[in-house]
Amino acid sequence: MDILARYFPDLTDQQKRHFSQLETEFRSWNERLNLVARTDVDNLAERHFLHSLGIAKVVQFPAGTSVLDVGTGGGLPGLPLAILFPEVKFHLVDSIGKKIRAVQEMAHALGLRNLTAEQTRAEQVRAKYDYVVSRAVARLATFHPWIAHRYKAQGDATTGLYYLKGGDLTEEIEESGLVAHVHNLSDYFEEEFFETKKVVFVPVTT
């Protein structure tokens, strides 16, 4: 967990404990459900937790706001973000019930009161949120219509979708027809893994 403290030096002792406990819980569930590739489990902190927290290098969610995590799988990026932003409400959704149950159990074990998880599809979510986050669920042109109407009416310049993607996204963004701002995670993290990793911000269009 040293890598998280290096890039997020303001972590409280409780947050550090939470991340350490999350790693233990995640490894345990991964043996049963294969939440992430088994070959990747040795790099949990870097390739999954820190990658999720890359969103926090691009935006700081204000206290009292709400975030929808679509296609969360084993709770990424929602679980690490919920630890980092304890005053923000997170709702994690995925269509696979056993993964959502794992997320619920992990959140319960950590005592995260600012996180809920539900088995559902993004298109079926009815509540409205300040922000949407996701980790490479589908191409932008496919994904964005699922969440385009999930935002609260009042927003600001930071309100919108924060999408973790990799590689050259020029064609994908063009295809979507969306206004998108691309942030390179290599600007924030020096590990080789982040060389091609990005956060795509799509602001809410009014």
N, C-alpha and C positions, 0 to 999 in steps of 0.2 A: 504493500500500500504506500510505500515511500514515494512512488512516482506521482501519486495523487497529491500528496502534501507538497511535493516540489513545485507543481504547477498551480496548486491552490493553497498557498501558504497560510491563508486565513481560516482554514478548517478548524473547528472547535474539537476538543477532546472527544465529545460525544459523536460528532460527525466521523471522526477517525475510527471510533469503536464501531459505528454503524457500517462503515465501508468494510472493515475487517470481518464483521459478522456476516455481511452480505456475501462476501467471498466464500465463507464457510458454507452458508446456506445454499448459495448458487451451485457450488461444486457438488453438494449432496443431491440436489434436485437434478443436476445435469447427468448424473450417473443413471438416474431413473428415466429421464425424459429426453435427453439429448437436446437441451435448450440451445446450446451452441456446439459447433463441431468439437469432437473429443480432442482433436489435435490442437485446438485453440485454447483449451482450458488452462494450460500453463501460462497463458498470456492474458488471463481474465482482466487484470487491473489495467493493462495498457490497451488492449484491443477491444475491450467491451466497456469497462467503466470509464476510463479516460476518454475514449472515443465518444461515449454518450455525453460526457461533460464538455465536449468541444462546443456544444450549443451555448454553454454558459460563457464561453470566450467571446461570443458574438452578441448575446443579449443577456441582460439581467432582469429576470422576472420580478416585478415589484410585489411586495407583500400584499396579500389579499386577492391576487389575480388567480385565474384558473387556466390549467393546461390540459389539453386532450392529447394522449399518446395513442396513435393509431397503428395497429398491427404490432403491438408491443412484444409479442412472442414471450420470451422469458423475463420480460420486464425492462427492456432496453429500448429507448434511453430513459424511460420514466422513473425506475427505481433509483438510479444514481442521482438524477435531477431532483427527486423528492427529498433525498438526504441533503443535497446542497442547498435547497430552497425550502426550509421547513415551514415558512409562512405562506407558502403557495399551495393551492389545492391541485392535485393531479388525478386525472381519471384515465386509466389504462384499459384499452379495449383490444381484443383479439378474437378471431372466430374459433380458435381451438381451445376447447374447454379445459383440457388437462394442463395446458400452459397457464391459463388464467388462474386455475386453482393453485398452481405453484407460486405465481406472483402474489396471490392473496395470502398464502401461508408464509412466504418470505416477509411480506410487509407486516404481518401479525407478529412474527418472531422478532422483528426489529422494533416493533412498537411504533410504526409510522402511521400517525393519525391523519396525515394530510394526503393519503393515497387511497383510492378505491380502484377496483379492477372488475371488469365485466366481460362476459363472453357475448360478443355481438359484433356486427359488421359496422364499419364507419358510416355507411349510408343509413343505418337504422338508429344511430344516435340522435336523440332529440334535443338534448340540452345545448346551451351555447357557451362558448369559451373565449378567453382573451387570446390564447395562443394554441397552435397545433404543432406537435412534434412527431417525427417518425424517422425510422431508420431503413431507408431504401426498400420500401415495400413494393413499389411498382414505378414505372416511368411516370414522370410528372403529368403528362397529358392524360394518363389514366387515373392517377391518384387525386389530382386537384379537384375534380368535380365531386368526389366523395365528401370532401370537407369544406367546399367553397361556402356553404351556408351554415357552418357550425360556429360562426363568430358572433360575439355580442355586438350590438349596434354601436356602442360607443367604444372607440379604440384610439390609438395614437400611432405615431410613425413606426413603432416597433411591433405593432400587432400583425400577426400573420402566421405563416407556416415556416418552420425551421426543419429542413429536411437533410438528413445525413446521407450523402452519396459519395461515390468514388469515380475516378476517371475523368475523361473529357466530356463535359456536359453540354457543349455548345449546341450540338444537333438536338439533344433532348429538350433543351430550353426553347430552342427555335420552334420545334414541333408543337410544344405546349401553347405557344403564343402568349405566355405569361411574362409579366415584368418580374425578373428574378435577379437577385444580387448574390454572387458567389463568393464565399469566404474560404480561403485555403487554410486547412488546419495545420499545414506545415509552417504557417506564419506564427503559430502559437506553440506547437509541439515539435521537438527536434528528432524524435524517433522515426526511423525509416518507414514504419508502417503508415505514417500520416502524410507521406509525400504526395499521394494522389487523393487523399481524403478531403472532403469539402462539406461545408454547411451551406445549403441553398436557402436563402430567405425570399419568400414570396409574400409581399405585403398584402393586406386586405384591400380589395378594390371596392370602392363605394359606388 
